[in-house]
């Protein structure tokens, strides 16, 4: 096979599932940054030392990104972000799923699937460079170790020019949102509103109204009155809109 044709799908692209749930504001922001910045040509790829994840030693001979692996990295970074859980720092997708949705999986003439292109990118580049940490599990059939869990590191977000302080700010913002969205009722129950961006104004206001009605007694509602109740709804709804209109 000619050298220029030795790679199947030389221009892989991440295609998220059509019925996938809405991602958080932070993930949308990070994915937007990944599209704007060429992560495969980041200066980090040249300046960071490659470390053997098994021994912790510096790898004196280390293969940098050629164009085909660079294309694969651009797609995989988006896929990892899409499935990233910011609380656990875990990529909630298998290597096979990442490979399939980036168009990096290949099939032999006999129909056997190979995800080697993706697994090698992870184990031979992303992991030694410190962009991800992999936890492996020994297979029962042989002595090979396969990545079972992938965690994104601060270095990964440095590729996107996202600092740890920005991530902490996101957590603080989420905490503020939860304080607004959760109105404590008597008995220790909570009201949780869905992401305001997914709700129309009438539905959101009705949800807030129901929460307030459940929160106060009949006597307290009588004292507050219709105008006072409307004012409380306006205040809570305004806080929600203000928080979600802020660009991360």
N, C-alpha and C positions, 0 to 999 in steps of 0.2 A: 504494500500500500504506500503511495507517495506520502512523504513526510507531512505535507500540508493538509492531508486528509486523515491523519492518524487519530484525530479526536472526533468522537461523535458529538454532535450538537456543540459547535465551538462558541456559540453565543447563548448560553443558558440564561433564562429569565425566571424569577420567582413568580409563580401564579398561585395566589392564595385561594383557598376554597371559596366557592361562590356563596355558600350558605354560612360562612364563618361569622362569628359574633363580632360586634363592634369592639375595636381595640381602645384602650385608654388614651387619654390625651398625650400622655408621655410617650407611649409606643408610637402613636401617629407622628409625633414630633421627631422622635429618633429615626423613624423610617424615612421621613422627609429629608432629614440631614444625610442619611445614607444614600439617598438618590442624588443629592446635591454635591456630595463629596466623593471623590474617587478613592474609596477605602483601600483599593488594591495598590495605589501608588502613594500611600501615606508615607511620610518620612519615618514613621515608627517602624515600618517594615525594613528600613535600612539601619536604623540606629539601635533598636532593641537587640539584645543578645538572645540567641536561641538556646534554650535550656532543655536538656533531656528530662522529660517529666518523670522518668523512672529513677534516675540517679541524682538528678539535681545538678549535674555537671554541664558546663558550657559545651555546646556542640561545635567543634572546630570546623567541621565540614558540614555545611548546611545549604540546602537547595532553596534559593529565593524564588520569587514568583516569576514564571514565564507568562506569556500572554494568555494561554489557555487556563492556567490555574488562577490568574488574575480575574478572568471572566467568571470563573466558578465562585471565587471569593465574593465578588460583588453580589451575586445571586444569593449565596448562602447567608451572608450578613443580614440581608433583608428577611430571609426566612426565619433566621434565629430570633430576630427582633419581633417578628410577628407572633411567635410562639413563646416569647419571654414572659415569665412571671416575675415582676419586679420585687415581690415580697420574698419569694424563695430563691430568686436569682437563677432559677432553673429554666432551661429551654424545654417547654412541654411538648416535645415532638421527638420521635426517634430519628436516627440517622437516615433510615430508609425513607421516612416520610419527608424529611428535608430534601433528600436526593430526588425523590419522585416529583415534588412540587417545584423543584428548580430545573427539571428536565435534565438532570445529571445521571439518572439511572440508565443503564444499557441492558440490552437483551441479546443473548447468543442465538444462533440459528436454531438451537434446540429449545429455546424459550426460557432459559435460565437468566434470572435477573442479576445484575452486578451493580453494587453501589460503591465500588472501589474508588471511583474518582472523588466522591464526597468524603468517604472515610479517610482517605489519604490526605486530603486537604486539611481535615480536622486534626488528624494524629501527626502528620508530618510538617504542618505549618502553623495552623492556628493555636494548637496546644503548646508546641515548643516556644512560640513567640509570646505566650502568656495572655493571649486573647480569650482563651477558654480554659476551663478545667474539666477534665473528663473523669468520671468514676466508672470503672470497668467491672465487668462480672465475668468470671471464668466460665466458659461454656462446658457443658457436660460431655460433649462429643470429642473435644480435643483440648489442647493446652492453650489455645488462643484466648486472648482477652478482647472483648468487644465493648465499645463505649455504650453504657446504658443510660448515663445521665450526663448532660452537658450544662455547665454553669458559665455564665458570662462574667468576665472580670472587669475591673476598672480600666485596664488597658484596652479592652474592647470598645468601651465608650469614648476613650481618648481618640480612637480612630474617627469618631463622629464629632469630635470637638465638644463632647459633653463631659463636664467635670463631675466629680463626686459631690461637690457643693450644690450643683444644679439638681442632682438626683435627690439630695436631702431636702432641697426646697420643694420638690414635688411631693415628698412624703409629708412635709408640713402643710402643704396646700390640701392634700388628701385628708389630713387630720381635721383641718378647719371645715372642709366640706362635710365630713362625717358628723361633726358637732352640730352642723346646721340640719343635715338630713335626718338625724336621729333625735326625735323628741321623746323624752322619757315619759312613759305612762305609769300610772300607779300599778304596782305589782311587779315592776321590773321589766316589763315588755318594752320593745322599741318599735318605732316606725322607721322603715328604710325606704327611701325614695330611689327609683332608678336614676340613671344618668339623665340630668335635665335636658341634655341635648337630644335625647331620644323621645322627649315628651312635648306635646303641644301645651300652650299656656293654660288653656281651660282645664286640661287633665291634671296638670301640675298643681294648679290652685285648688282643685277639688281634693287632691291627695293631701295637701297641706290643711285644708279645712277639716277633713275627716280626722287627721292626726290631732288637731287642736280640740275637736269635739271629744275625742277619746281621752285627751289629756286632762281636760277640766271637768269639774262636776257641773251639774245643771245650775246650781246656785251661782257658781263662779261665772258661767257663761251668761247668766242673767245680768250679773254686775258688769261684765265686759260689754255686753250689748252688741247689736249688729254692726255698728260703726267701728267699735273697738276691735271686733273680730276681723272685720275687713282690713283694718289697719295692720293687724298682726300678720295676716296673709300677705299683704303688700310688702311688708318688711322682709318676711322670710323668702318670698319669691324674688324680691330685688337682690337679696344677698346671693341667692343661687345664680341668678343671671350674671351678676358682677363677677363671681368666681369663674364661671365658665367662659366668659368673654375674654378673660385675660389670656393672652398668648403665653405659652410656656417658653 
